């Protein structure tokens, strides 16, 4: 936010909340690594696919899930949750504030892995339900009713994950502020530069 209260990119060119929320809404199915890299490149921010892979290896970003492509012999592609863009945005913000790699990892790994595991587990469960529903034992009317119930449950699950992520942010922000105060009060040099 600027002093006038308008939402805008900060001096590092990071994405504001409104853009992040819109991106997550438009790409709820996920984004490829190349698409995520392009989001940042399109805004003049440095992010290579090698850096993206390094973030994944360090546990700063979730691993992709394989999604089959439509069409014969099209194979599959890896999709990352759209929230990965938000996380990269936050990593870049923290790096600009001189957080060390360890502090950034601690901030993200405190609860995020558990939340992502719950989200993946729920998605796998709904995918399994949908797959089983294609069995011939279900007549068209029952299949339609159950499909609607699965979609309703999926929406509730997405809302629950969003609420849990919001709780995590509220709980971890004071801890991050305390870590930031320690970094700046000790005069420690940032160690996150090698994440670039």
Wavefront OBJ file of the C-alpha trace (Angstrom):
o trace
v 0.000 0.000 0.000
v 1.197 3.498 -0.727
v 0.764 6.417 1.604
v -2.330 7.353 -0.409
v -3.863 3.981 0.365
v -3.874 2.788 -3.260
v -2.684 -0.747 -3.879
v 0.436 -0.788 -6.030
v 3.644 -2.695 -6.522
v 6.320 -1.754 -4.041
v 9.766 -0.507 -5.022
v 10.957 -4.059 -5.759
v 8.112 -4.521 -8.256
v 6.411 -7.224 -6.210
v 2.836 -8.165 -6.981
v 0.169 -6.523 -4.820
v -2.483 -8.573 -3.025
v -5.195 -7.841 -5.599
v -3.112 -9.207 -8.476
v -2.148 -12.276 -6.470
v -5.778 -13.026 -5.576
v -6.887 -12.564 -9.191
v -4.114 -14.843 -10.473
v -5.098 -17.526 -7.952
v -8.739 -17.219 -8.992
v -7.992 -17.440 -12.736
v -5.576 -20.354 -12.367
v -7.230 -22.428 -9.658
v -6.185 -25.599 -11.521
v -2.515 -24.581 -11.216
v 0.329 -23.217 -13.329
v 3.367 -24.755 -14.974
v 6.844 -23.681 -13.872
v 7.266 -21.793 -17.158
v 4.009 -19.879 -16.578
v 5.058 -18.904 -13.051
v 8.475 -17.743 -14.242
v 6.756 -15.676 -16.951
v 4.511 -13.951 -14.378
v 7.647 -12.501 -12.767
v 9.579 -11.889 -15.977
v 6.566 -10.025 -17.359
v 6.926 -7.601 -14.449
v 10.667 -7.188 -14.915
v 11.576 -9.351 -11.915
v 14.441 -11.803 -12.109
v 13.369 -15.424 -11.770
v 14.824 -18.256 -13.817
v 13.553 -21.805 -14.101
v 16.776 -22.928 -12.370
v 15.999 -20.644 -9.419
v 12.426 -21.914 -9.398
v 13.700 -25.526 -9.220
v 16.098 -24.547 -6.430
v 13.200 -23.093 -4.426
v 11.330 -26.401 -4.850
v 14.395 -28.419 -3.785
v 14.872 -26.251 -0.698
v 11.266 -26.789 0.319
v 10.331 -23.151 -0.259
v 7.800 -24.146 -2.937
v 5.537 -27.181 -3.148
v 6.264 -29.963 -5.603
v 4.175 -30.164 -8.744
v 1.361 -32.608 -9.305
v 1.189 -34.452 -12.602
v -1.868 -33.696 -14.708
v -2.740 -35.599 -17.863
v -3.177 -33.587 -21.046
v -6.257 -34.042 -23.189
v -5.710 -35.881 -26.416
v -4.099 -39.095 -27.448
v -0.409 -39.511 -26.563
v -0.140 -36.052 -24.971
v 1.430 -37.277 -21.736
v 1.246 -35.199 -18.588
v 2.611 -31.966 -17.253
v 3.536 -30.702 -13.821
v 1.271 -28.071 -12.326
v 2.052 -26.043 -9.241
v -0.672 -24.457 -7.122
v -1.259 -20.835 -8.111
v -0.339 -19.917 -4.536
v 3.294 -20.635 -5.515
v 3.313 -17.165 -7.131
v 2.313 -15.652 -3.784
v 5.060 -17.597 -2.072
v 7.743 -16.487 -4.558
v 6.522 -12.935 -4.094
v 6.972 -13.351 -0.339
v 10.419 -14.948 -0.767
v 11.522 -11.957 -2.854
v 10.128 -9.554 -0.241
v 11.953 -11.358 2.559
v 15.195 -11.452 0.567
v 14.929 -7.686 0.048
v 14.584 -7.348 3.834
v 17.827 -9.313 4.390
v 16.346 -12.548 5.703
v 18.728 -15.495 5.643
v 17.908 -18.675 3.759
v 17.302 -20.456 7.054
v 14.870 -17.797 8.248
v 12.954 -17.913 4.985
v 12.768 -21.712 5.146
v 11.589 -21.609 8.769
v 8.890 -19.082 7.904
v 7.554 -21.287 5.112
v 8.062 -24.704 6.613
v 6.494 -24.034 9.993
v 2.981 -25.154 8.934
v 2.950 -24.883 5.161
v 4.012 -28.459 4.462
v 1.194 -29.803 6.600
v -1.362 -27.506 4.984
v -0.210 -28.464 1.503
v -0.345 -32.163 2.407
v -3.951 -31.770 3.578
v -4.811 -29.914 0.360
v -3.169 -32.571 -1.829
v -4.846 -35.339 0.142
v -8.269 -33.771 -0.293
v -7.716 -33.268 -4.030
v -6.644 -36.906 -4.409
v -9.722 -37.995 -2.465
v -12.072 -35.980 -4.701
v -10.316 -37.246 -7.823
v -10.760 -40.807 -6.567
v -14.440 -40.203 -5.844
v -14.957 -38.843 -9.357
v -13.115 -41.790 -10.880
v -15.206 -44.326 -8.936
v -18.381 -42.510 -9.888
v -17.793 -43.443 -13.537
v -18.452 -47.114 -12.692
v -21.485 -48.616 -14.437
v -23.156 -49.372 -11.087
v -24.354 -45.760 -10.872
v -27.365 -44.735 -12.912
v -27.347 -41.293 -14.549
v -29.541 -39.624 -11.903
v -27.482 -40.930 -8.991
v -24.224 -40.034 -10.772
v -25.488 -36.473 -11.322
v -26.499 -36.089 -7.659
v -23.190 -37.444 -6.371
v -21.194 -35.319 -8.818
v -22.947 -32.226 -7.468
v -22.235 -33.327 -3.886
v -18.558 -33.913 -4.717
v -18.296 -30.419 -6.219
v -20.007 -28.900 -3.176
v -17.617 -30.759 -0.861
v -14.653 -29.636 -2.980
v -15.735 -25.993 -2.585
v -16.056 -26.445 1.189
v -12.586 -28.062 1.263
v -11.091 -25.190 -0.760
v -12.678 -22.712 1.647
v -11.331 -24.663 4.629
v -7.794 -24.699 3.207
v -8.058 -20.939 2.555
v -9.167 -20.356 6.138
v -6.336 -22.509 7.496
v -3.812 -20.621 5.337
v -5.198 -17.358 6.697
v -4.789 -18.650 10.264
v -1.223 -19.682 9.473
v -0.427 -16.184 8.161
v -1.917 -14.590 11.288
v 0.067 -16.886 13.560
v 3.393 -16.698 11.720
v 3.451 -12.951 10.956
v 4.313 -11.920 14.540
v 7.042 -14.572 14.570
v 8.398 -13.280 11.242
v 8.370 -9.702 12.543
v 10.369 -10.808 15.588
v 12.888 -12.596 13.337
v 13.144 -9.478 11.143
v 13.794 -7.341 14.225
v 16.572 -9.716 15.291
v 18.172 -9.556 11.831
v 18.124 -5.770 11.656
v 19.104 -5.179 15.269
v 22.100 -7.530 15.023
v 23.370 -5.946 11.815
v 23.648 -9.411 10.280
v 24.250 -9.508 6.583
v 21.623 -11.250 4.519
v 22.402 -14.756 3.348
v 19.594 -15.104 0.862
v 21.542 -13.757 -2.111
v 22.529 -17.236 -3.197
v 18.838 -18.010 -3.741
v 18.996 -15.920 -6.905
l 1 2 3 4 5 6 7 8 9 10 11 12 13 14 15 16 17 18 19 20 21 22 23 24 25 26 27 28 29 30 31 32 33 34 35 36 37 38 39 40 41 42 43 44 45 46 47 48 49 50 51 52 53 54 55 56 57 58 59 60 61 62 63 64 65 66 67 68 69 70 71 72 73 74 75 76 77 78 79 80 81 82 83 84 85 86 87 88 89 90 91 92 93 94 95 96 97 98 99 100 101 102 103 104 105 106 107 108 109 110 111 112 113 114 115 116 117 118 119 120 121 122 123 124 125 126 127 128 129 130 131 132 133 134 135 136 137 138 139 140 141 142 143 144 145 146 147 148 149 150 151 152 153 154 155 156 157 158 159 160 161 162 163 164 165 166 167 168 169 170 171 172 173 174 175 176 177 178 179 180 181 182 183 184 185 186 187 188 189 190 191 192 193 194 195 196
